[in-house]
Amino acid sequence: MIGIATHQTSRVDTLFWLAPLRGDRNAIPLLLILALSLVIGFLAVLAFGYFSDQTKIRSVKDRTQAHLLAVRLFQDNLAAVLQAYRKILWYTVQYLYLALKPSLIMLAPLLILVVYLNSYFGYEPVHPNESFLFTAQMASGQAMNDVNLQLPAGLSESALPVHIESRKEVVWRLTAAHAGNYQVQLLTDGQVFSKKITVSDRLVRILIGRWREHPYQHWLDPSESSLPSTAAIVEMRVGYIPRTIDLGWVQCDWTVILFAASILTALIFKKLLGIEI
């Protein structure tokens, strides 16, 4: 059966679909990233305060400050300065030990969140009436010659497929007439494999590809289910363009903005909440 275009979205997708990008494809992602940074920074401060020993952290930081002051006061006394630096190093090690547990506790959910959000902010969807590449890496040269691409209504080939022998890849240039979620199908060696292609002018979730026997890659890019280990196709991927956020004077990856804004937010909330970090 030839794949069809669908328009169903998840609840999370519905939230992002409230932000149209037809006027500005940069502003809405930036605003959403900053809003997420505000929440992440606040929750990170609360988690650090809950899982850390605040009394010991305050004591260690106070003692570190005291020895820093001693370095300035007794700068003409080499023995006193060396003793102060030794204490500073010791209390720095103690602080790192005290901060290790809450930091590790926060790191795991943060990494999972970043991986999930990357499917929204990491790439731009295919836009209507714009050409894009669809690539299939085959297990053998014979499979390259036997593969057949079937397209649903709304998708069309804008050029003949290109065979790259050195990488065992077949590349199609496609064009979408209108927005939607399309399922394209590859037929080879009596097997049929499908891949979702998202065409939209809005901020939606992007599923880059399907892989065979790549559990590490699949974890970093939680797309559709993995291809069977016996499949004649090793990989299917859509040529989505990586998203960059234009700040006027520089273009940044979205993760840079997220972490920088989260750290700044955490520093503000730690003062307001009286939590030592």
C-alpha positions as CSV (number, residue, x, y, z in Angstrom):
1,M,0.0,0.0,0.0
2,I,1.3,3.4,-0.9
3,G,1.9,5.7,2.1
4,I,-0.5,8.5,2.9
5,A,-0.2,11.9,4.4
6,T,-1.6,12.5,7.9
7,H,-2.2,15.5,10.1
8,Q,-2.5,14.0,13.5
9,T,-0.3,15.6,16.3
10,S,0.5,14.7,19.9
11,R,-0.5,16.8,22.9
12,V,3.0,18.3,23.0
13,D,2.9,19.0,19.3
14,T,-0.4,20.8,19.8
15,L,1.3,23.2,22.3
16,F,4.1,24.0,19.8
17,W,1.6,24.3,16.9
18,L,0.2,27.3,18.8
19,A,3.4,29.2,17.8
20,P,3.1,30.0,14.1
21,L,6.5,30.5,12.3
22,R,5.2,32.0,9.0
23,G,6.2,35.5,10.2
24,D,9.5,34.7,11.9
25,R,11.0,31.3,12.0
26,N,13.5,32.4,14.6
27,A,11.6,34.4,17.2
28,I,9.2,31.8,18.5
29,P,11.8,29.1,19.0
30,L,14.0,31.6,20.9
31,L,11.1,32.6,23.1
32,L,10.2,29.0,23.9
33,I,13.8,28.2,24.7
34,L,14.1,31.1,27.1
35,A,10.8,30.1,28.7
36,L,12.1,26.6,29.2
37,S,15.3,27.9,30.6
38,L,13.4,29.8,33.2
39,V,11.6,26.7,34.3
40,I,14.8,24.6,34.2
41,G,16.8,27.1,36.2
42,F,14.1,27.3,38.9
43,L,13.7,23.6,39.2
44,A,17.5,23.1,39.2
45,V,18.0,25.4,42.2
46,L,15.2,23.7,44.1
47,A,16.6,20.3,43.4
48,F,20.1,21.4,44.4
49,G,18.9,22.8,47.6
50,Y,16.8,19.7,48.4
51,F,19.5,17.1,47.6
52,S,22.5,19.0,49.0
53,D,23.8,19.6,52.5
54,Q,23.3,23.4,52.6
55,T,24.8,23.8,56.1
56,K,28.1,22.1,55.1
57,I,28.2,24.0,51.8
58,R,27.8,27.3,53.5
59,S,30.5,26.4,56.0
60,V,32.9,25.4,53.3
61,K,32.3,28.5,51.2
62,D,32.7,30.8,54.3
63,R,36.0,29.1,55.2
64,T,37.1,29.5,51.6
65,Q,36.3,33.2,51.7
66,A,38.1,33.6,55.0
67,H,41.3,32.1,53.5
68,L,41.0,34.2,50.4
69,L,40.9,37.2,52.7
70,A,43.9,35.9,54.5
71,V,45.9,35.9,51.2
72,R,45.2,39.6,50.8
73,L,45.9,40.5,54.4
74,F,49.1,38.5,54.8
75,Q,50.5,38.8,51.2
76,D,53.9,39.8,52.6
77,N,54.1,36.6,54.7
78,L,55.0,33.8,52.2
79,A,54.3,31.0,54.8
80,A,50.9,32.4,55.7
81,V,50.0,32.8,52.0
82,L,51.0,29.2,51.1
83,Q,49.1,27.9,54.1
84,A,46.0,29.8,53.0
85,Y,46.2,28.5,49.5
86,R,46.5,25.0,50.8
87,K,43.3,25.5,52.8
88,I,41.6,27.0,49.8
89,L,42.5,24.0,47.7
90,W,41.2,21.6,50.4
91,Y,37.9,23.4,50.9
92,T,37.5,23.6,47.1
93,V,37.8,19.8,47.0
94,Q,35.2,19.5,49.8
95,Y,32.8,21.8,47.9
96,L,33.1,19.7,44.7
97,Y,32.4,16.6,46.7
98,L,29.3,18.1,48.4
99,A,28.1,19.4,45.0
100,L,28.6,16.1,43.2
101,K,25.5,14.3,44.4
102,P,22.9,16.9,43.6
103,S,24.6,17.7,40.3
104,L,24.5,14.0,39.2
105,I,20.8,13.8,40.3
106,M,20.0,16.8,38.1
107,L,22.1,15.7,35.2
108,A,20.1,12.5,34.2
109,P,16.7,14.1,33.7
110,L,18.3,17.2,32.1
111,L,20.0,15.0,29.5
112,I,16.8,13.1,28.8
113,L,14.9,16.5,28.4
114,V,17.6,17.9,26.0
115,V,17.4,14.8,23.8
116,Y,13.7,15.0,23.6
117,L,13.6,18.8,23.0
118,N,16.2,18.4,20.3
119,S,13.6,16.7,18.1
120,Y,11.7,20.1,18.2
121,F,14.5,22.6,18.2
122,G,17.4,20.8,16.6
123,Y,16.1,20.8,13.0
124,E,13.7,22.7,10.9
125,P,10.9,20.8,9.2
126,V,10.6,20.6,5.5
127,H,8.6,23.6,4.2
128,P,5.9,23.3,1.5
129,N,7.1,23.7,-2.1
130,E,10.8,23.4,-1.0
131,S,13.0,20.6,-2.2
132,F,14.7,18.2,0.2
133,L,16.8,15.0,0.1
134,F,15.7,11.6,1.2
135,T,18.6,9.1,1.6
136,A,18.6,5.3,2.0
137,Q,21.8,3.5,2.8
138,M,21.7,-0.1,1.6
139,A,23.3,-3.2,2.9
140,S,24.8,-4.2,-0.5
141,G,25.3,-2.9,-4.0
142,Q,22.7,-5.3,-5.3
143,A,20.1,-3.8,-2.9
144,M,20.9,-0.3,-4.3
145,N,19.7,-1.4,-7.8
146,D,16.5,-3.1,-6.5
147,V,15.2,-0.5,-4.1
148,N,12.0,1.3,-5.1
149,L,10.5,4.4,-3.5
150,Q,6.8,4.9,-3.3
151,L,5.4,8.3,-2.5
152,P,2.0,9.3,-1.1
153,A,-0.1,12.0,-2.7
154,G,1.4,15.4,-2.1
155,L,5.0,14.3,-2.4
156,S,6.8,14.1,-5.8
157,E,10.3,13.5,-7.1
158,S,12.0,16.7,-8.5
159,A,15.0,14.9,-9.9
160,L,16.2,11.4,-10.8
161,P,17.6,9.4,-7.9
162,V,21.4,9.4,-7.4
163,H,23.4,6.3,-6.6
164,I,26.5,6.8,-4.5
165,E,28.4,3.5,-4.9
166,S,31.1,4.2,-2.3
167,R,28.6,4.7,0.5
168,K,25.9,2.3,-0.9
169,E,23.4,5.1,-0.8
170,V,20.5,6.1,-3.0
171,V,19.4,9.8,-2.7
172,W,16.1,11.2,-3.9
173,R,15.2,14.8,-4.3
174,L,11.6,15.3,-3.2
175,T,9.1,18.2,-3.0
176,A,6.0,18.5,-0.9
177,A,3.0,20.4,-2.3
178,H,1.5,21.2,1.1
179,A,2.0,20.7,4.9
180,G,1.4,17.3,6.5
181,N,2.9,14.2,7.9
182,Y,3.8,11.8,5.1
183,Q,4.7,8.1,5.1
184,V,7.0,7.2,2.3
185,Q,7.8,3.5,1.6
186,L,10.9,1.8,0.4
187,L,10.5,-1.6,-1.3
188,T,13.5,-3.9,-1.6
189,D,14.1,-7.6,-1.5
190,G,10.4,-8.3,-0.9
191,Q,10.4,-6.1,2.2
192,V,8.6,-2.8,2.8
193,F,9.9,-0.1,5.1
194,S,8.3,3.2,5.9
195,K,9.7,6.6,7.0
196,K,7.8,9.6,8.3
197,I,8.5,13.0,6.7
198,T,7.2,16.1,8.3
199,V,6.3,19.1,6.2
200,S,5.3,22.3,8.1
201,D,5.7,26.0,8.5
202,R,5.5,25.6,12.3
203,L,7.5,24.3,15.1
204,V,6.9,20.6,15.2
205,R,8.7,17.4,16.2
206,I,11.2,16.1,13.7
207,L,12.1,12.4,13.4
208,I,15.3,12.4,11.4
209,G,15.7,8.7,10.5
210,R,15.5,5.0,11.0
211,W,18.6,2.9,11.6
212,R,19.5,-0.7,11.7
213,E,21.6,-2.0,14.7
214,H,22.5,1.5,16.0
215,P,21.2,1.5,19.6
216,Y,23.5,4.4,20.6
217,Q,22.4,6.6,17.7
218,H,18.8,5.6,18.2
219,W,19.0,6.7,21.9
220,L,20.3,10.1,20.9
221,D,17.7,10.5,18.1
222,P,14.5,8.8,19.4
223,S,12.8,8.4,16.0
224,E,10.7,5.7,14.7
225,S,11.4,2.0,15.6
226,S,14.7,0.6,14.5
227,L,15.0,-1.4,11.3
228,P,15.3,-5.2,11.6
229,S,18.9,-6.5,11.7
230,T,18.2,-8.5,8.6
231,A,16.8,-5.6,6.6
232,A,18.4,-4.8,3.2
233,I,18.3,-1.1,4.3
234,V,20.8,0.0,6.9
235,E,19.5,3.6,7.3
236,M,16.8,5.9,6.1
237,R,17.1,9.6,6.8
238,V,15.5,12.9,5.8
239,G,17.7,15.9,4.9
240,Y,16.2,18.3,7.5
241,I,18.3,21.5,8.0
242,P,19.9,22.0,11.4
243,R,18.3,24.9,13.2
244,T,20.4,27.8,14.4
245,I,19.0,30.7,16.5
246,D,19.9,34.1,15.2
247,L,20.8,36.5,18.0
248,G,21.6,39.4,15.7
249,W,25.4,39.4,16.3
250,V,25.9,35.6,16.3
251,Q,24.1,32.4,15.4
252,C,23.9,29.8,18.1
253,D,22.8,26.2,18.5
254,W,19.7,26.0,20.7
255,T,21.4,24.0,23.4
256,V,24.0,26.8,24.0
257,I,21.1,29.3,24.6
258,L,19.3,26.8,26.8
259,F,22.2,26.1,29.1
260,A,23.4,29.8,29.3
261,A,20.0,31.1,30.1
262,S,19.3,28.3,32.6
263,I,22.6,29.1,34.4
264,L,21.7,32.8,34.5
265,T,18.2,32.0,35.8
266,A,19.6,29.6,38.4
267,L,21.9,32.3,39.7
268,I,19.0,34.7,40.0
269,F,16.7,32.2,41.8
270,K,19.5,31.1,44.2
271,K,19.6,34.7,45.5
272,L,15.9,35.0,45.8
273,L,15.5,31.6,47.5
274,G,18.6,31.8,49.7
275,I,20.0,28.5,48.4
276,E,23.8,28.0,48.2
277,I,25.1,26.6,45.0
